[in-house]
Amino acid sequence: MIRFDNVTKTYKGDIVALRDVSLDITKGEFVFVVGASGSGKTTLLKLLLREEAIDSGQIWVAGREVGRLSNWRVPYLRRNLGCVFQDFRLLPNKTVFENVGFALQVIGRPRHVVATQVPQVLELVGLGQKAGRYPHELSGGEQQRVAIARAFVNRPLILLADEPTGNLDPQTSLGIMSLLDRINRTGTTVLMATHDAGIVDQMRRRVIEIDHGRIIRDQVRGIYGIDPTPSTTRGVPAVSLASGSATTLERPVHSEPRRSRTRH
Amino acid sequence: MPISVAYVSRETANNLWRNRLMAIAAILTVGVSLSLVGTALLLRQAVNNSLSALQANVDLQIFVNPGASLATAATIKSLTEQTPQIKHCNYLDHQQSYDNAVKLFRAQGEAAAISALTVATTPPVFQCTLVHAGDAATVATVFTGQAGIFKVEYPAKSIHTLESISRVAQIVLLVLALVLLVSSVVLILNAIRMAIFSRRREVGVMRLVGATAWFIRLPFMMEGLVQGVIGAAIAVGMVILGDVGIRALLHHFPEFQNAIVPGHDVVMTEIFVVLVGVIVGVGGSAVAVRRFLDV
C-alpha cells in the first residue's frame, strides 16, 4: 500500500529531514511513527501527500509512484489519503455536517451522496446527534472526531494522522484511538505520527521510530521506547536492540533483508 | 471532475459579500476608468466624423473690405478666375452676406451678434470651391494682404484647431483612463488576495481532501470577472447617458450634426468597453490566484 525506496528529503539550508529511508506498509496495517520533534515524522506524511517533493528515491502509494505524478493528478492521489491533524483544522463557520460534507462537496460528489454518507460517518464517530453544532460548541475530543469523520467520509485507502491526540487528555485520546482502530478494522491502512507513549504501548501495533531523518527501529508489535525483545524487530539487528540505547542503532532498517522480520 | 455551477456561483457571491468594501472600490474604479475609455473613443469618432464632413465641403472664403469699391471686388473676382487651384467662386454682396450671417447667428442663438450687424458693415464675400482641398492654405496666402481684402478664411484652420483640441483631450482622457485601469487591476488583485487570505483555512482543507486546482481557483477568478463586468456595465451606462445627452444637445445645433456618432459605432464602443472590463477582471484575479493561491 505504501512503499518508500531510499527516500531522501532535504530542506533549505541543508537540513536533512529524511535520509535514505525505505519502508513497506501493507494494506490494512496500523503503524505508529514515533520520534523526537524534528526527527522527520511530519515530513514523511507530507511526502506521502506530495505536499513536499523528494530529493531522491521513490515513494509508492496504492500502486502509483508519487514523485512521477503530474501536478493535476495530485488531488486524485489525495482522495485516497484521509488526513487528521493535532489542530483539527475544522472550518469554524460550518456546522459538523457541513464540515464533513465539505470534503465530499469539493471533490464533486452529488448532493444525494453527501446526504447519505455524512450521517453514516457521523454515526460511526459517535456524533450523529451533533450534526448541527458548530466546532466551537464541541469539546476537543468531539472536534477531533469531526476531523476523523471528514478524513474518512470519502472512504480513503489510507488514513494519515499527525499527532491526533496531541491536544487531548488521556481519556479522550483513548476514545480517539478506539475510533482509529475501528476505522483500521474496515481495511483502511492507518499511519499515525505520535508522541503519546501511553497509547503506543497500550495498542501494541507496528512502530517505526525515526531519528534525525533515519529509521532506527521498525517493530511489528512495538512500544514507544526501545523494546529489548529481539524477536519483535523488523530488520534491525537484534544485537543492537539488546545492547541498549537507540543511539547505537545507526543503520537504517532497509539495510537488512526484508524477509527476516518476525511477527508475534 | 465537473465543477458545479451552483457551487461556483455561491462561493463567488459569498466572496464578494465578505469583501464587499474592496469589491465596491474595485467595481467603481473599473466603472470610472472604462467610462473615460468609452468617452475618449466616442470623442475621437465624433471629431473624425466632423473633420470628414468639413473636409468634404472644403471651402475658401475671401472677405472683401466693407468699404471697398465695386471695382476692387471685380479685381479680386478676376484674380480668383486666374487662380488655377480655384474651381469656382460665388460672390455674396453686402446684403447677401448680411443675410447669410444673420442665418448663421440665428442658428447659433447669437441674438446680440445679429443686432450688432448692419448691411453696410457686413463684408461682401467670395465663397470658393477648390480643385484640391489641400491647397487651401497656399491659395489663402496668395490672397491674404491683397488690396481690398479684409481676411481669408478656410476650414482647414478650424480643422487644425479642432484636431489639436481633440488630440489633447483624447490624450488626457486616455492617460487618465490608463492610470485608472491599472488601479482597477491592482484593486481587483488586492480584493482577490484578501479573499484568498480570508479563506486560507478552507483552501487548505480543500487541498487536503483532493479538490482540483481549478475547483479551488475558479470562484476567485469568477470574483474578479464579476467585478470587471459590473464595472464595465456601469461604464456602458455612463457612456450611453453621455451619448444621449450629447445627441440632445447637438439637436439644437444643426451645423454640428456630423459630430453625432452613429448608433452602431456606439454599440461597438460599448462591446469594447465590456471586453476591457472582462480582461481587467480576469487579469487582476489571475495574477492574484497565481501569486497568492497555493494549490
Interface residues (C-beta under 8 A of the other chain):
Chain A: L49 N71 W72 P75 Y76 L77 R78 R79 C83 R89 L91 P92 F102 A103 Q105 V106 I107 G108 R150 A151 N154
Chain B: M1 P2 I3 S4 Y7 R201 E202 G204 V205 M206 R207 L208 V209 G210 A211 T212 A213 F215 I216
